[in-house]
Amino acid sequence: MNLEDRLAINDLFVRYTCALDDGDAGTVVDCFTDDATLVSPAVGEHSGKAAITAFAERFARFQQNGSQLRHVISNLRMTIDGDTAHATCYLTVLLTRNGKSQLMAPGRYDCQLRKFGGAWRFHRRVVLHDHDYTLDGL
C-alpha cells in the first residue's frame, strides 16, 4: 500500500463530505464511478450516475433551504489491492436549522473504491447508522 493512494483516498472522503455540506452537487457526483451505488437508510439506494446526480441535487436543495449539515469523519481505515480498495470510517452528522443544532445518529461509511485514470472514486458506498432517523425536508 503506497502513501499516495492512502492520501488520495483520504482526500476523496474529505472532498465528498465537504461537498455534501456545501451543496456542491457536481463535486459529489465526481466522487463516484459512473456505475456506482450509494445506500443510506436516511435517503435510500441510488445506482448509476443519473440517480447519484439526483441524490446530490436533493442534498444541495436541502442546504439552500436553510438547513446546514456537517459530516464529520474519523478513524479512516483502508486496504488497497491494485486499483481497488475497501475503506471504512466513523461518521458523525450535525444538523443546524432555525438557529438550533442537533447530533444525528452516529454511524460509519463502508466503501468499495476503484481507481480510474489515476483518481480514486467510490464504487459502492454504504452508510450504516447506529439507529434509524429521518431528515425532515430532504
Secondary structure, 3 states (H helix, E strand, C coil): CCHHHHHHHHHHHHHHHHHHHHCCHHHHHHCEEEEEEEEECCCEEEECHHHHHHHHHHHHHHHHCCCEEEEEEEEEEEEEECCEEEEEEEEEEEEEECCEEEECCCEEEEEEEEEECCEEEEEEEEEEECCCCCCCCC
